[in-house]
Amino acid sequence: MIIRTIGESIEVNKKSLLLEYLGIKKDLSGIQKVTQNIELIASVPFCLSEETKIENGFLWTLSTFDLDRFGERVDPNGWDFLQYQKNPVVERAHRYDIPAIGKMEGLKIDDNGLHGIVIFNSKDYDTFGWSIGERVKNGVIRAGSVGFRVMEIEIPDRKTQEDGTALIFRKQELLEFSICNVPANPFALAKIKNENNEKSNLDCATHFWDCLINKS
């Protein structure tokens, strides 16, 4: 998880540090309202398939409720993207100082997560944005990353923490979406077909991580 504040970005891998930035007391449990207005950045991977590529763009799962490698979950039903829809730009690696490389359309929420359609800029006026789309098309880039403002966070009880869950984001506002290189949540995947037209997110995630890990 990356915390973005004015002038700096900080990567955190400890719950206590994140809670401190969010203004939440560490000795409390249950759902807490967040007092600090900061942006959190969480990466999600993407697997390309014939089913994923559509006429005008790419179907993308921005976020799921699955446990990421930092022990965090994001409640799909807690997403607020009304303001984002007024300016639904897709960025490259959270760079605010360069033009957007595309836009997001068709945002929706279901029990599996937050989904949308990424449409990259045309080559006619943006060769860079178009080239990122070509990299996605050819499987060179497989990950996206959401930037969001947390409004409510849940500190799970001991029983809930038995599966490794340290924090649950219950309400959050989508601020931006970026195409990036390194994922944090191996389950935020587009659907992939196999011979039986079925393939689980877990199978896709396993294949994804196999591509990143040197087993030699």
C-alpha positions in Angstrom: 0.0 0.0 0.0 1.3 3.5 -0.9 0.2 6.6 0.9 0.2 9.7 -1.2 0.2 13.1 0.5 1.1 16.5 -0.9 4.7 16.4 -1.9 5.5 12.8 -1.2 4.5 9.1 -1.5 5.3 6.6 1.2 5.1 2.8 0.9 3.8 1.1 4.1 3.7 -2.6 5.0 2.6 -2.2 8.6 -1.0 -1.8 9.8 0.1 0.5 12.7 1.8 3.0 10.4 -1.2 3.1 8.0 -3.6 3.6 10.9 -1.5 6.4 12.2 -1.7 8.2 8.9 -5.4 7.6 8.7 -5.9 9.1 12.2 -7.2 5.9 13.7 -6.4 4.9 17.3 -4.6 1.5 17.3 -6.3 0.2 20.4 -9.9 0.4 19.0 -11.7 -2.2 17.0 -14.7 -2.2 14.7 -15.5 0.3 12.0 -13.9 3.7 12.3 -14.3 6.9 10.4 -11.2 8.2 8.8 -10.1 11.7 9.9 -7.2 12.3 7.4 -7.8 13.2 3.8 -5.1 11.3 2.1 -4.9 9.1 -1.0 -4.1 5.4 -0.8 -2.7 3.6 -3.8 -3.3 -0.2 -4.2 -2.2 -2.1 -7.3 -4.3 -4.8 -9.0 -3.2 -7.2 -11.8 -5.0 -7.9 -15.1 -5.1 -10.9 -17.4 -5.9 -10.4 -21.1 -8.0 -12.8 -23.1 -10.2 -12.8 -26.1 -13.1 -12.3 -23.8 -11.5 -9.3 -22.2 -10.7 -7.3 -25.4 -13.8 -5.6 -26.6 -14.4 -3.3 -29.6 -13.6 0.0 -27.9 -11.3 -1.0 -25.0 -10.5 -3.6 -22.4 -12.7 -4.9 -19.6 -10.9 -4.4 -16.3 -11.4 -5.4 -12.7 -10.2 -2.5 -10.7 -10.6 -4.0 -7.2 -12.0 -7.1 -5.4 -12.7 -8.1 -1.9 -9.9 -10.7 -1.9 -7.0 -10.5 0.5 -4.0 -8.7 -0.9 -0.4 -9.4 0.1 -0.5 -6.6 2.7 -3.4 -8.3 4.6 -6.0 -5.8 3.4 -9.4 -6.1 1.8 -11.6 -3.5 0.0 -15.3 -3.9 0.3 -16.8 -3.8 -3.3 -20.1 -2.4 -2.0 -18.2 0.6 -0.4 -17.0 2.2 -3.6 -18.1 5.7 -4.4 -17.1 6.8 -7.9 -19.6 9.5 -8.7 -17.0 12.3 -8.7 -14.5 10.2 -10.7 -17.1 9.7 -13.4 -17.0 13.5 -14.0 -13.4 13.2 -15.1 -12.7 9.5 -15.6 -9.1 9.7 -16.8 -6.7 6.7 -16.9 -3.2 7.7 -16.0 0.2 6.1 -16.4 1.8 5.1 -13.0 -0.1 7.8 -11.1 1.7 10.6 -12.9 -0.3 13.8 -12.6 2.3 15.8 -14.5 1.7 14.1 -17.9 -1.5 13.9 -20.0 -3.9 11.0 -19.4 -3.3 8.0 -21.6 -7.0 7.0 -21.8 -10.4 7.1 -20.1 -12.6 4.8 -18.1 -16.2 4.0 -19.0 -18.9 1.6 -17.8 -18.0 1.5 -14.1 -20.1 -0.9 -12.2 -20.1 -2.8 -8.9 -21.1 -6.4 -8.3 -20.3 -9.0 -5.6 -17.0 -9.8 -7.3 -15.6 -6.2 -7.3 -15.4 -2.9 -9.1 -15.2 -3.2 -12.9 -14.9 -0.8 -15.9 -13.8 -0.5 -19.5 -10.4 1.1 -20.2 -10.2 2.9 -23.5 -6.7 4.0 -24.5 -6.1 7.2 -26.6 -5.9 6.9 -30.3 -2.5 6.8 -32.1 -3.7 9.7 -34.2 -3.1 12.2 -31.4 -1.2 10.3 -28.6 1.3 7.7 -29.7 2.4 7.2 -26.1 -1.0 6.4 -24.7 -1.7 4.2 -27.7 1.5 2.3 -27.1 0.6 1.5 -23.5 -2.7 0.1 -24.9 -0.6 -2.1 -27.3 1.5 -3.3 -24.4 -1.7 -4.3 -22.6 -3.0 -6.0 -25.7 0.2 -8.0 -26.1 0.4 -9.0 -22.4 3.5 -6.9 -21.6 1.7 -4.8 -19.0 -0.9 -6.7 -16.9 -1.6 -4.5 -14.0 -3.6 -1.5 -13.0 -3.7 0.6 -9.8 -6.4 2.4 -8.0 -6.0 5.6 -6.0 -8.7 6.1 -3.4 -9.7 8.2 -0.4 -10.7 6.1 2.6 -13.9 7.2 4.5 -14.4 4.2 6.8 -12.1 1.4 7.8 -12.7 -1.8 9.9 -10.2 -3.3 12.2 -11.3 -7.0 12.3 -11.7 -9.0 15.5 -9.3 -11.8 16.3 -11.5 -14.5 14.6 -11.7 -12.5 11.4 -7.9 -12.0 11.5 -7.3 -15.8 11.5 -7.2 -15.8 7.6 -4.6 -13.0 7.6 -7.0 -10.1 7.3 -5.5 -7.1 9.1 -7.7 -4.3 7.7 -10.9 -3.9 5.7 -11.7 -0.7 3.8 -15.5 -0.4 4.1 -16.2 2.9 2.4 -13.8 4.6 -0.1 -14.0 7.1 -2.9 -12.3 6.3 -6.2 -9.9 9.2 -7.1 -8.0 7.9 -10.0 -6.9 4.8 -11.9 -3.5 4.1 -13.5 -1.9 1.5 -15.7 1.2 0.3 -13.8 3.7 -2.6 -13.7 3.6 -4.3 -10.3 0.5 -5.7 -8.7 -0.5 -6.1 -5.0 -3.8 -8.0 -5.3 -3.4 -11.2 -7.4 -7.2 -11.8 -7.5 -8.4 -8.7 -9.3 -8.5 -10.4 -12.6 -10.3 -10.3 -15.8 -12.0 -13.6 -16.8 -10.0 -16.0 -18.8 -11.4 -18.9 -20.9 -10.1 -22.4 -20.9 -11.1 -25.4 -22.9 -14.3 -25.7 -20.9 -14.9 -21.9 -21.0 -14.1 -21.8 -17.3 -11.1 -20.6 -15.4 -11.0 -19.5 -11.8 -9.4 -16.2 -10.6 -7.1 -18.3 -8.4 -5.8 -20.2 -11.5 -5.2 -16.9 -13.3 -3.5 -15.5 -10.2 -1.2 -18.5 -9.9 -0.2 -18.1 -13.5 0.3 -14.4 -13.0 2.7 -14.8 -10.1 4.6 -17.6 -11.8 5.5 -15.0 -14.5 7.0 -12.8 -11.8 8.8 -15.3 -9.7 12.2 -16.7 -10.8 12.1 -20.3 -9.8 15.6 -21.2 -10.7 
